[in-house]
């Protein structure tokens, strides 16, 4: 998921995104602009306090972007209405030009994240699986509103636990252990639920795309 939102523009891509999410673990990210120019860097996780705080160091490969090691602190505050306030502090930027360029970059990244989250909330089909499954997924256009609406309706009809599992795994890209612990499921139960939920969505989409096919 990090590859989809971390770059500063929707038309950028992320050829490298390596994360070892533990205190002392390393991260490395390389972003590529539409013109093909690459911007890479890396750092180390210093603090991980779920779900409240994340701290890591960062240093760019290119001195023309910024020099020295930065410290990035991200604090999350959940509110009773279900919303979350995120405050990010990027320390170690020595001059106004560097601070301004990083501010613009982070704003672009968070704009990308907001677009992804809004599409998930609207029931956008899960892009990880468009080419993994047989028909009708290969013929489905994820940009087609009818496809999105069909899958959104099918997701809404799933049992609550099934819905939580498939959204966590396929939309939010959560790990199997994390999802099982959060929902109180064994790995076998989670795998069975995920397979049945995906099959339900495929069946619903097949009926919509091929209404004259034998059912």
C-alpha positions in Angstrom: 0.0 0.0 0.0 2.9 2.4 0.7 3.8 2.4 -2.9 0.4 3.8 -3.8 0.3 6.9 -1.6 3.9 7.8 -0.5 5.0 9.7 -3.6 4.2 13.4 -3.7 2.0 13.2 -6.9 -0.7 10.9 -8.2 1.3 10.5 -11.4 4.5 9.3 -9.6 5.4 5.7 -8.9 7.4 3.9 -6.3 9.8 1.2 -7.7 11.3 0.5 -4.2 9.4 0.3 -0.9 11.2 -1.8 1.7 9.9 -1.7 5.3 11.1 -3.7 8.4 8.5 -2.3 10.8 10.1 -2.8 14.2 12.2 -0.6 16.4 15.7 -0.7 14.9 14.3 -1.9 11.6 15.2 -0.2 8.3 13.1 1.4 5.7 14.0 2.4 2.1 11.9 4.1 -0.5 12.6 5.2 -4.0 10.1 7.4 -5.8 10.1 8.2 -9.6 8.7 11.3 -11.1 6.7 11.3 -14.4 9.9 12.4 -16.2 11.8 9.4 -14.8 13.9 11.2 -12.2 14.4 9.1 -9.1 14.4 10.3 -5.5 15.5 7.7 -2.9 16.3 7.6 0.7 16.1 5.5 3.9 16.1 5.5 7.6 15.5 3.5 10.8 12.4 3.1 13.0 13.1 4.6 16.4 9.6 4.3 18.1 6.5 2.3 17.3 3.6 2.8 19.7 0.5 1.4 18.1 -1.9 3.1 17.4 -0.6 6.4 18.8 2.9 7.2 17.5 5.5 6.4 14.9 9.1 7.9 14.8 11.8 7.2 12.2 14.9 8.8 10.9 15.3 9.7 7.2 18.2 10.6 4.9 18.1 11.3 1.2 20.5 9.7 -1.3 20.8 13.0 -3.1 22.4 16.0 -1.4 20.6 18.3 -3.8 17.3 17.3 -2.1 18.5 17.6 1.5 21.6 16.8 3.5 22.0 15.2 6.9 19.6 12.9 8.9 16.1 14.0 9.6 13.7 12.8 12.3 10.0 12.2 11.4 7.5 12.0 14.2 3.8 11.0 13.5 1.2 11.2 16.2 -2.3 9.8 15.9 -5.3 11.0 18.0 -8.6 9.1 17.7 -11.8 11.0 18.4 -15.2 9.7 19.6 -16.8 10.4 16.2 -14.5 7.8 14.6 -12.1 10.4 13.0 -8.4 10.5 13.6 -6.1 13.6 13.7 -2.6 13.0 12.3 0.2 15.4 13.3 3.5 14.9 11.5 6.7 16.7 12.5 9.7 16.6 10.2 12.8 17.8 12.1 16.3 18.3 10.8 15.6 20.6 7.8 18.2 23.3 7.9 16.9 26.0 5.7 13.6 27.5 4.5 13.9 26.2 1.0 14.3 22.6 2.3 11.4 23.0 4.7 9.1 24.3 2.0 9.9 21.6 -0.5 9.4 18.9 2.2 6.1 20.5 3.2 4.9 20.4 -0.4 6.1 16.8 -0.7 4.3 15.6 2.4 1.1 17.4 1.5 1.2 15.6 -1.9 1.7 12.3 -0.2 -1.2 12.8 2.2 -3.4 14.0 -0.7 -2.7 10.6 -2.3 -3.5 8.8 0.9 -6.8 10.7 1.2 -7.8 9.7 -2.3 -7.1 6.1 -1.6 -9.0 6.1 1.7 -12.0 7.9 0.1 -12.1 5.3 -2.7 -12.0 2.4 -0.2 -14.8 4.1 1.8 -16.8 4.3 -1.4 -16.4 0.6 -2.0 -13.8 0.7 -4.8 -12.8 -2.7 -6.1 -9.6 -4.0 -4.6 -6.9 -3.6 -7.3 -4.7 -6.4 -5.9 -7.0 -9.0 -7.3 -8.0 -7.8 -10.7 -5.6 -10.1 -12.5 -5.3 -12.9 -10.0 -8.6 -14.5 -10.5 -10.2 -16.0 -13.7 -13.2 -14.4 -15.4 -15.0 -12.1 -14.8 -12.2 -10.2 -13.2 -10.0 -10.0 -16.3 -12.9 -8.3 -18.2 -13.8 -5.9 -15.4 -12.8 -2.3 -15.7 -12.0 -0.9 -12.1 -12.8 2.6 -13.4 -16.4 1.5 -14.4 -18.8 3.0 -11.9 -21.1 0.0 -12.5 -18.3 -2.4 -11.4 -17.6 -0.3 -8.3 -21.2 -0.1 -7.3 -21.7 -3.8 -7.8 -18.8 -4.7 -5.6 -19.7 -2.1 -3.0 -23.2 -3.6 -2.8 -21.8 -7.1 -2.5 -19.3 -6.1 0.2 -22.2 -4.4 2.2 -24.1 -7.7 2.1 -21.3 -9.8 3.5 -21.5 -10.9 7.2 -19.9 -8.4 9.4 -16.8 -10.4 10.2 -16.3 -11.4 6.5 -16.6 -7.7 5.6 -14.0 -6.7 8.2 -11.6 -9.4 7.0 -11.7 -8.7 3.3 -11.5 -4.9 3.9 -8.5 -5.3 6.2 -6.7 -7.7 4.0 -7.5 -6.6 0.5 -8.1 -2.8 0.9 -5.9 -1.9 3.8 -3.3 -4.6 3.0 -3.1 -5.7 6.7 -1.1 -8.8 7.5 -2.7 -12.2 8.4 -1.4 -12.2 12.0 -2.5 -8.7 12.7 -6.0 -9.3 11.3 -6.4 -12.6 13.2 -5.3 -11.0 16.5 -7.6 -8.0 16.0 -10.7 -10.1 15.2 -10.0 -13.0 17.4 -9.7 -15.5 14.5 -7.3 -18.4 13.9 -5.3 -18.2 10.7 -7.3 -21.1 9.3 -10.6 -19.3 10.1 -9.3 -16.1 8.5 -8.2 -17.9 5.3 -11.5 -19.7 5.0 -13.5 -16.4 5.5 -11.3 -14.6 3.0 -11.6 -17.3 0.3 -15.4 -17.4 0.7 -15.8 -13.6 0.7 -13.7 -13.3 -2.5 -15.7 -16.0 -4.1 -18.9 -14.2 -3.1 -17.7 -11.0 -4.8 -16.6 -12.9 -7.9 -20.0 -14.5 -8.2 -21.8 -11.2 -7.8 -19.6 -9.5 -10.4 -20.0 -12.4 -12.8 -23.8 -12.2 -12.6 -23.6 -8.5 -13.3 -21.1 -8.7 -16.2 -22.5 -11.9 -17.8 -26.3 -11.8 -17.0 -27.1 -14.4 -19.6 -24.6 -17.0 -18.3 -25.7 -20.1 -16.6 -25.9 -19.7 -12.9 
